[in-house]
Amino acid sequence: MATNELHVVILVAGRGTRLGGDTPKPLVPIGGGQTLLGNQIDVLSRFVDRDRIMLVAGHAADQIIKAHSDLMYVYNADYATTN
């Protein structure tokens, strides 16, 4: 059951270099056709309306926005130095 009392901010600006691939960390597959970020959003959506979820994107922001275009975004242009 979702509530309108909460807002959620998810930081998705990281590169995921320690994961050893070219895929941005939020879009790394975790099985069952799901990604790290997709799983977080699905779980959070049980408690918070999707229009209350905001992502702070940086590295590969275009890919992340394309994958979750229904969410709100803030672009962190300084992600490389503030990660």
C-alpha positions in Angstrom: 0.0 0.0 0.0 1.6 3.2 -1.1 1.5 6.4 0.8 1.8 10.1 -0.2 3.6 11.0 3.1 7.0 9.9 2.0 9.4 11.1 -0.7 12.4 9.0 -1.8 15.7 10.1 -3.3 17.9 7.5 -4.9 21.5 8.3 -5.8 22.2 6.7 -9.1 25.2 8.7 -10.3 27.9 6.1 -9.6 29.9 4.4 -12.4 30.0 0.9 -10.8 33.7 0.5 -11.8 34.2 -2.1 -9.0 31.6 -4.3 -10.6 34.0 -4.7 -13.6 31.8 -4.0 -16.6 30.6 -1.3 -18.9 27.0 -1.3 -17.5 26.2 1.6 -15.2 25.7 0.3 -11.6 22.0 1.0 -11.4 21.3 -1.0 -14.6 23.4 -4.1 -13.6 21.2 -7.1 -14.1 20.5 -9.1 -10.9 18.4 -11.9 -12.3 14.9 -12.5 -13.4 15.1 -9.7 -15.9 15.6 -7.2 -13.1 18.3 -4.5 -12.5 19.6 -3.2 -9.2 17.6 0.1 -9.7 14.5 -1.7 -11.0 14.4 -3.9 -8.0 14.7 -0.9 -5.6 11.9 0.9 -7.4 9.6 -2.1 -7.4 10.1 -2.6 -3.6 9.8 1.1 -2.9 6.6 1.3 -5.0 4.9 -0.9 -2.4 5.2 1.9 0.1 5.6 5.1 -1.9 3.8 6.3 -5.0 6.1 6.3 -8.0 5.6 10.1 -8.5 7.3 10.5 -5.1 10.5 8.8 -6.2 13.3 11.0 -7.5 16.7 9.9 -8.9 19.9 11.8 -8.8 21.7 10.8 -12.0 25.2 11.5 -13.3 27.2 8.9 -15.1 25.2 7.4 -18.0 22.2 9.5 -17.0 20.6 9.1 -20.5 20.6 5.3 -20.1 19.1 5.4 -16.7 16.4 8.0 -17.7 15.5 5.9 -20.7 15.1 2.8 -18.5 12.9 4.6 -15.9 11.4 7.5 -17.8 8.4 7.7 -15.6 10.4 9.0 -12.6 11.6 12.4 -11.6 15.3 13.2 -12.1 18.0 15.7 -11.0 21.2 15.7 -12.9 24.4 15.9 -10.9 27.0 17.3 -13.3 29.7 17.0 -10.6 29.1 13.2 -10.1 32.7 12.4 -11.0 34.1 14.5 -8.1 31.3 14.2 -5.6 30.6 10.5 -6.0 
